[in-house]
């Protein structure tokens, strides 16, 4: 392999990527069968197709991709949680709880979100309150991180979400922190380039899984530009 990730076993990342590919393949197969189970708005279709100067047949193909993309984005959010939870000393607690990943020895808990703008204000208040309660009970002495993998800028600061009902912010607590994805990857691994190393490794792994040529992706200037735009 033409990459090196010393903080994560190779087979762990391979398995995570392989699971995403399997999910996409299943989603594609399902959409082929269920696309018309929900009524497609024909007016929307002709407006959209006309605006983009494509045929309705081409529009249907694009609509399938758009619907699959929703599933894909959910999988990517889970991907980071599972990956971080696979690193030595860390544990992925799965779905359904407030805490996504934990490091007992370092006394850190975290909730992982893929994008900064996917969590509504009232949900952020709930996350803060849940953290506050957990730090007083089950996880005394821990630090709780609210992690947004993709953000407009880097930050590592107290998490003080605004409460629209009272027009106030939750009180500052040095043990309740919000942080960007790149910075949190560094905290987890001790490697400031950790998230880039994962990004760089994925095309090689996908090439192996899909038996495809990754040269078009790796040689495309957008490969570096997209990462740099997301993780300035």
Secondary structure, 3 states (H helix, E strand, C coil): CCCCCCCCCHHHHHHHHHHHHHHHHHHHHHHHHHCCCCCCCHHHHHHHHHHCCCCHHHHHHHHHHHHHHHHHHHHHHHHHHHHHCCCCCCEECCCCCCCCEEECCCCEEEEEEEECCCCCHHHHHHHHHHHHHHHHCCCCCCEEEEEEEECCCCCEEECCCEECCCCEECCCCCCEEEEEHHHHHHHHHCCCCHHHHHHHHHHHHHHHHHCCCCHHHHHCHHHHHHHHHHCC
